[in-house]
Amino acid sequence: MAIAPSKIKILLPVTIEISVAVEISVAVEISVTIEISTPDRPMITQPQATDILILSNGPGELTTWVRPVIKALRQQLGHDRQQVRLSLVLSPCANASGKEVAIARTYLELDRIQGAEHFFPFLLWGKTQENWDWRDRGLVLFLGGDQFFPVVIGNRLGYRTVVYAEWETRWHRWIDQFAVMNQALGDRAPHPYAHKFTVVGDLMAEAGRSKDD
């Protein structure tokens, strides 16, 4: 059965000339705009170099979430690393194969990659293995791991945070936006934070279905 291509539109706080809508193709028909703006972290409206830090962990998340996201980011934001830099930090995962860094290195859209064995010094003290620098503006995009991680890392870097969640959401007060698998997750959210939730569907399942077809 053929499945019509679809797009998830996420308005990220990334600036080339204006805030840019990022289109991520998946296998179901979804169209949603997530706009992240808080009083202490307003949307960027002037050109400024930006870091996008992606947090992920296992091989499944890399192939079905990270890979299409970074391709869409580069298609929409361009390949000028002086303006937009994409970094991937992996966290430990029980299902890890040990080849996650090697897989990620084949994704030419990424500028920097750090393996899971170096994760906790980064989480606790902000220190990467290669002493990465960070730009003043950026986004932490959570695509696998523990939802506590973007809370700590986003706060330390002063970046806004977006969490994709399938089964549960946590740390509602401190996460800026949740992109969730179904409406039930949004319905269970504490009322003061319901506005942070947007249903985007089961990205992993639909990505696998498109491969089968």
Secondary structure, 3 states (H helix, E strand, C coil): CCCCCEEEEEEEEEECCCEEEEEEEECCCCCCEEECCECCECCCCCCCCEEEEEEECCHHHHHHHHHHHHHHHHHHHCCCCCCEEEEEEECCCCCCCCCHHHHHHCCCCCCEEECHHHHHHHHHHCCCCCCCCCCCEEEEEECCCCCHHHHHHHHHHCCEEEEEECCCCCCCCCCCEEEECCHHHHHHCCHHHHHHEEECCCHHHHHHHHHHC
